[in-house]
Amino acid sequence: MKQLPSLVLLCGMVLALLLLTPLDSAAEEALAPEGAALYASYCADCHKPLGKSTKAGRSLVRVRSAIRHFAIMNHLKVLSDAELQAIVQALAIPRGN
């Protein structure tokens, strides 16, 4: 029984590492085209085109929080977490201004 708390702690640490590990570049590139299209459809009118976006480098948590808390962005609540992640990945790719 003494080992159970240690095992739970170890599993929690492994899970935290997996969740905090960024996507590899191949996964980022796979999401980028979808994210760019979603950004163009849902975000560019207010936040400028992707290459000149005022929101470049935003995290998924920050994007999700903005959608949840700013009434003007309520229409974006239809986007899934996967779609939001794709937008975040597109915002993370450096582009020429």
CYANA upper distance limits for C-alpha pairs under 8 A (distance plus 0.5 A):
  1 MET  CA      5 PRO  CA      8.48
  2 LYS  CA      6 SER  CA      8.07
  3 GLN  CA      7 LEU  CA      6.61
  4 LEU  CA      8 VAL  CA      6.63
  5 PRO  CA      9 LEU  CA      6.58
  6 SER  CA     10 LEU  CA      6.57
  7 LEU  CA     11 CYS  CA      6.62
  8 VAL  CA     12 GLY  CA      6.61
  9 LEU  CA     13 MET  CA      6.69
 10 LEU  CA     14 VAL  CA      6.72
 11 CYS  CA     15 LEU  CA      6.62
 12 GLY  CA     16 ALA  CA      6.60
 13 MET  CA     17 LEU  CA      6.70
 14 VAL  CA     18 LEU  CA      6.74
 15 LEU  CA     19 LEU  CA      6.68
 16 ALA  CA     20 LEU  CA      6.56
 17 LEU  CA     21 THR  CA      6.42
 23 LEU  CA     27 ALA  CA      6.34
 23 LEU  CA     28 GLU  CA      6.67
 24 ASP  CA     28 GLU  CA      6.82
 25 SER  CA     29 GLU  CA      6.55
 26 ALA  CA     30 ALA  CA      6.68
 27 ALA  CA     31 LEU  CA      6.90
 28 GLU  CA     32 ALA  CA      6.62
 28 GLU  CA     89 GLN  CA      6.47
 28 GLU  CA     90 ALA  CA      8.44
 29 GLU  CA     33 PRO  CA      7.97
 30 ALA  CA     34 GLU  CA      8.41
 31 LEU  CA     35 GLY  CA      6.43
 31 LEU  CA     85 GLN  CA      8.49
 31 LEU  CA     86 ALA  CA      5.47
 31 LEU  CA     87 ILE  CA      8.48
 31 LEU  CA     89 GLN  CA      7.04
 31 LEU  CA     90 ALA  CA      7.71
 32 ALA  CA     36 ALA  CA      6.37
 32 ALA  CA     86 ALA  CA      6.69
 32 ALA  CA     87 ILE  CA      7.90
 32 ALA  CA     89 GLN  CA      6.45
 32 ALA  CA     90 ALA  CA      5.15
 32 ALA  CA     93 ILE  CA      8.45
 33 PRO  CA     37 ALA  CA      6.76
 33 PRO  CA     90 ALA  CA      7.88
 34 GLU  CA     38 LEU  CA      6.66
 34 GLU  CA     83 GLU  CA      8.38
 34 GLU  CA     86 ALA  CA      6.81
 34 GLU  CA     87 ILE  CA      8.10
 35 GLY  CA     39 TYR  CA      6.42
 35 GLY  CA     83 GLU  CA      7.36
 35 GLY  CA     84 LEU  CA      8.19
 35 GLY  CA     85 GLN  CA      8.17
 35 GLY  CA     86 ALA  CA      4.68
 35 GLY  CA     87 ILE  CA      4.48
 35 GLY  CA     88 VAL  CA      7.71
 35 GLY  CA     89 GLN  CA      7.26
 35 GLY  CA     90 ALA  CA      5.68
 36 ALA  CA     40 ALA  CA      6.62
 36 ALA  CA     50 LEU  CA      7.60
 36 ALA  CA     86 ALA  CA      8.31
 36 ALA  CA     87 ILE  CA      6.90
 36 ALA  CA     90 ALA  CA      6.04
 37 ALA  CA     41 SER  CA      6.76
 38 LEU  CA     42 TYR  CA      6.44
 38 LEU  CA     43 CYS  CA      8.15
 38 LEU  CA     83 GLU  CA      7.94
 38 LEU  CA     87 ILE  CA      6.99
 39 TYR  CA     43 CYS  CA      5.39
 39 TYR  CA     44 ALA  CA      6.55
 39 TYR  CA     50 LEU  CA      7.60
 39 TYR  CA     87 ILE  CA      6.37
 39 TYR  CA     90 ALA  CA      8.49
 40 ALA  CA     44 ALA  CA      5.54
 40 ALA  CA     45 ASP  CA      8.24
 40 ALA  CA     49 PRO  CA      7.36
 40 ALA  CA     50 LEU  CA      7.74
 42 TYR  CA     76 LEU  CA      7.77
 43 CYS  CA     47 HIS  CA      6.36
 43 CYS  CA     48 LYS  CA      8.13
 44 ALA  CA     48 LYS  CA      5.15
 44 ALA  CA     49 PRO  CA      5.41
 44 ALA  CA     50 LEU  CA      7.29
 44 ALA  CA     53 SER  CA      8.02
 45 ASP  CA     49 PRO  CA      8.09
 47 HIS  CA     53 SER  CA      5.99
 47 HIS  CA     54 THR  CA      6.06
 47 HIS  CA     55 LYS  CA      7.36
 48 LYS  CA     52 LYS  CA      6.40
 48 LYS  CA     53 SER  CA      5.42
 48 LYS  CA     54 THR  CA      7.25
 49 PRO  CA     53 SER  CA      6.11
 50 LEU  CA     56 ALA  CA      8.43
 50 LEU  CA     90 ALA  CA      8.40
 50 LEU  CA     91 LEU  CA      7.40
 51 GLY  CA     94 PRO  CA      8.46
 51 GLY  CA     95 ARG  CA      5.83
 51 GLY  CA     96 GLY  CA      6.81
 51 GLY  CA     97 ASN  CA      6.17
 52 LYS  CA     97 ASN  CA      6.33
 53 SER  CA     91 LEU  CA      8.34
 55 LYS  CA     91 LEU  CA      7.74
 56 ALA  CA     91 LEU  CA      5.32
 56 ALA  CA     92 ALA  CA      6.74
 57 GLY  CA     88 VAL  CA      7.86
 57 GLY  CA     91 LEU  CA      6.16
 57 GLY  CA     92 ALA  CA      5.42
 58 ARG  CA     62 ARG  CA      6.81
 58 ARG  CA     63 VAL  CA      7.09
 58 ARG  CA     88 VAL  CA      7.07
 58 ARG  CA     91 LEU  CA      7.66
 58 ARG  CA     92 ALA  CA      8.05
 59 SER  CA     63 VAL  CA      6.74
 59 SER  CA     88 VAL  CA      6.89
 60 LEU  CA     64 ARG  CA      6.49
 60 LEU  CA     84 LEU  CA      7.36
 60 LEU  CA     85 GLN  CA      6.63
 60 LEU  CA     88 VAL  CA      6.54
 61 VAL  CA     65 SER  CA      6.52
 62 ARG  CA     66 ALA  CA      6.67
 63 VAL  CA     67 ILE  CA      6.84
 63 VAL  CA     84 LEU  CA      8.14
 63 VAL  CA     88 VAL  CA      8.29
 64 ARG  CA     68 ARG  CA      6.69
 64 ARG  CA     84 LEU  CA      8.06
 65 SER  CA     69 HIS  CA      6.53
 66 ALA  CA     70 PHE  CA      6.19
 66 ALA  CA     73 MET  CA      7.97
 67 ILE  CA     71 ALA  CA      8.19
 67 ILE  CA     73 MET  CA      5.66
 67 ILE  CA     74 ASN  CA      6.58
 67 ILE  CA     76 LEU  CA      6.87
 67 ILE  CA     77 LYS  CA      7.09
 68 ARG  CA     73 MET  CA      8.08
 68 ARG  CA     74 ASN  CA      7.34
 68 ARG  CA     77 LYS  CA      7.75
 70 PHE  CA     74 ASN  CA      7.40
 73 MET  CA     77 LYS  CA      8.21
 79 LEU  CA     83 GLU  CA      6.38
 79 LEU  CA     84 LEU  CA      6.96
 80 SER  CA     84 LEU  CA      6.74
 81 ASP  CA     85 GLN  CA      6.49
 82 ALA  CA     86 ALA  CA      6.71
 83 GLU  CA     87 ILE  CA      6.86
 84 LEU  CA     88 VAL  CA      6.70
 85 GLN  CA     89 GLN  CA      6.62
 86 ALA  CA     90 ALA  CA      6.71
 87 ILE  CA     91 LEU  CA      6.71
 88 VAL  CA     92 ALA  CA      6.73
 89 GLN  CA     93 ILE  CA      7.18
